[in-house]
Amino acid sequence: MLGNDNMCFACGEDNPISLGLNFEKSGDKKVKAEFEPKEVHQGYKGIMHGGLISTLLDEAMAKVLSLNNILALTAKMNIRFRQPVSIDKKLLITAEIIKNKTGLYFTEAEVRDINGDLFAEAEAKFMKVEEE
């Protein structure tokens, strides 16, 4: 069903318009990555597009599962935007697995700047899928 062809919009190495996210484990069931939005990532002038912030959060939560050898798809995601993200602000995206319940995985993610200021947070439920 699912396969990696390196064309993921968020992290695909072969996708010419990929966001280039590179997540790494940062502890037990946690991941982190850095991202610096540019002018091409804006909605309003100087402000990162909210849909792309949502993408950062979703990708972080999906990646924390995949880096823990869990193949799952987003079933439900809730996002809270705390403040606008300025273009050219270095961001730290983190996610962790909170719990699992018979094929459902509960995750949380945050987007902060390098000073620790919170810009957006999300919680999501992922459904496990089998690899063909």
C-alpha positions as CSV (number, residue, x, y, z in Angstrom):
1,M,0.0,0.0,0.0
2,L,2.6,2.6,1.1
3,G,6.0,3.0,-0.3
4,N,8.8,5.6,-0.2
5,D,9.7,7.0,-3.6
6,N,11.6,10.1,-2.1
7,M,8.9,12.4,-3.5
8,C,7.4,13.5,-0.2
9,F,6.5,17.2,-0.2
10,A,7.9,17.6,3.3
11,C,11.0,15.5,3.2
12,G,11.5,13.9,-0.2
13,E,15.1,14.1,-1.4
14,D,14.0,13.7,-5.1
15,N,11.2,16.3,-4.9
16,P,12.5,19.6,-6.3
17,I,10.0,21.6,-4.2
18,S,10.3,19.6,-1.0
19,L,10.6,21.5,2.2
20,G,13.7,19.4,2.9
21,L,12.8,18.4,6.4
22,N,15.3,16.0,8.0
23,F,14.1,14.5,11.2
24,E,16.2,12.7,13.7
25,K,15.5,10.9,16.9
26,S,15.9,13.0,20.0
27,G,15.1,10.4,22.7
28,D,12.7,7.6,23.3
29,K,9.7,8.1,20.9
30,K,10.7,11.7,20.1
31,V,12.0,13.5,17.0
32,K,13.2,16.9,16.0
33,A,14.1,18.9,12.9
34,E,15.0,22.5,12.0
35,F,13.4,24.6,9.3
36,E,13.9,28.2,8.1
37,P,10.9,29.5,6.1
38,K,11.7,31.7,3.1
39,E,9.7,34.2,1.1
40,V,8.3,31.3,-1.1
41,H,6.7,29.9,2.1
42,Q,4.6,32.9,3.0
43,G,0.9,33.5,3.0
44,Y,0.7,37.2,3.9
45,K,3.8,39.3,3.4
46,G,6.5,38.2,5.8
47,I,4.4,35.6,7.5
48,M,4.7,31.8,6.9
49,H,1.6,30.2,5.4
50,G,-0.5,28.4,8.0
51,G,-1.0,25.4,5.7
52,L,2.8,24.9,5.6
53,I,3.0,25.2,9.4
54,S,0.3,22.4,9.5
55,T,2.5,20.4,7.1
56,L,5.5,20.7,9.5
57,L,3.4,19.5,12.4
58,D,1.9,16.6,10.5
59,E,5.2,15.5,9.0
60,A,6.8,15.5,12.5
61,M,4.1,13.3,13.9
62,A,4.3,10.9,11.0
63,K,8.1,10.8,11.2
64,V,8.2,10.0,14.9
65,L,6.1,6.9,14.1
66,S,8.1,5.9,11.0
67,L,11.4,6.3,12.8
68,N,10.0,3.9,15.5
69,N,9.1,1.4,12.7
70,I,5.4,2.1,12.8
71,L,3.7,2.6,9.5
72,A,0.6,4.8,10.0
73,L,-1.5,7.5,8.3
74,T,-3.0,10.6,9.9
75,A,-6.6,10.0,11.0
76,K,-7.3,13.2,12.8
77,M,-5.3,16.3,13.7
78,N,-6.0,19.4,15.8
79,I,-3.8,22.4,15.5
80,R,-3.5,25.5,17.7
81,F,-1.7,28.5,16.2
82,R,-0.2,30.6,18.9
83,Q,1.4,33.4,17.0
84,P,2.5,34.2,13.4
85,V,5.8,32.8,12.1
86,S,8.0,35.3,10.5
87,I,9.9,34.5,7.3
88,D,13.6,33.7,7.9
89,K,13.0,32.7,11.5
90,K,14.8,29.5,12.3
91,L,12.3,26.9,13.7
92,L,12.6,23.8,15.7
93,I,9.9,21.2,15.0
94,T,9.5,18.4,17.6
95,A,7.1,15.5,18.0
96,E,6.5,12.5,20.3
97,I,4.4,9.4,20.6
98,I,2.1,9.8,23.6
99,K,0.3,6.4,23.6
100,N,-1.0,3.7,21.4
101,K,-4.3,1.8,21.6
102,T,-4.8,-1.2,19.3
103,G,-3.6,0.2,16.0
104,L,-4.2,3.9,16.9
105,Y,-1.3,6.1,17.8
106,F,-1.6,9.4,19.7
107,T,1.0,12.0,19.0
108,E,1.9,15.6,19.8
109,A,4.1,18.1,18.0
110,E,5.3,21.7,18.4
111,V,6.9,24.5,16.3
112,R,9.1,26.8,18.3
113,D,11.9,29.1,17.5
114,I,15.4,28.6,18.7
115,N,14.7,30.8,21.7
116,G,11.9,28.4,22.8
117,D,8.9,30.6,21.8
118,L,5.9,28.5,20.9
119,F,4.3,29.2,17.5
120,A,2.0,26.2,16.9
121,E,1.2,22.9,18.5
122,A,-0.8,19.9,17.4
123,E,-2.2,16.6,18.6
124,A,-3.1,13.8,16.2
125,K,-4.4,10.3,16.0
126,F,-2.7,8.0,13.4
127,M,-4.1,4.7,12.2
128,K,-1.6,1.8,11.7
129,V,-1.5,0.3,8.2
130,E,0.2,-2.8,6.9
131,E,3.1,-2.7,4.4
132,E,2.6,-4.7,1.3
